[in-house]
Amino acid sequence: MINLGDKVKDTISGFTGIAVSRITYLQGCNRVGVQSPVKKNAKPEDPQYFDEDRKSTRLNSSHIPLSRMPSSA
């Protein structure tokens, strides 16, 4: 299972980024939102969404605990 904050790579498309969201649909389909790294002086791109059942791999254990993320307050 992919945790939020994990660095992941979709093995089909090659897309790499950080898992930033998880969506559970009423029909039982689970999707994970993956945000690519922001390039210097560039606008962040929208996250790409992949089925959680799709063959995605965790690149490493660089999980970012949610409690350590900066607050928006």
N, C-alpha and C positions, 0 to 999 in steps of 0.2 A: 504494500500500500504506500502511496506517495503522501507525504505529510506536507502541510503548508510550510514554506521556507526551504524545502529541499531543492537543490540544483538538479534539474532533470534534462534528459534528452529523449525526444521522440525518435524511436528507431526507424520509423518509416520515412518521415520527412527530413529528419536530421535537425529539426528545430531544437534549440537549447535555451534554457532560461531558468527562472525561479518560479516554483509553484506558488501562486498568489491567491488562488480562490478555488473553491470546490462547489459545484452545483449539483443538486440532486433533483431530478425531475420526477413528477408524479408517476410516470410510467416505469420508473426504476433505473433509468439511464443516469449514470454519474459522469460528470465531466470535470476536468481540472483545467484552470486557467493558468497559462505559463507566460510570464513576462520576460521578454528578451532584455539583455543589458542595454542601458542607454548609452548611445555613442556621444562622445564629447561634443558639446555645442549643438546637440540635436534634441528634437522633441521626442519624448517617450512614445513608443508605438503602443497600440492597443494590445492587450494580451491575446494569445492564440489559445483556443480551447480544444482539448483532446479528450476522447472517451477514456475513462479511467481503466477500462478493460483492455484498451489498446496497449501494445507492447512498448511502454515507456520505461526508461531505465534511470535510476538514480546515479548520477555521476560520482558523487561522493557523499560523505555524511556532513555536508556543510549546512545542516539544518539550522535555521535562525529561529530560536524560541520566540514565540509571540510576545512573551512578557519582557523581552529585551528590546523590542522594536520601539522606536520613539513614538510618543503619544501625539495625537493631533491637537491637544489642548493648548 
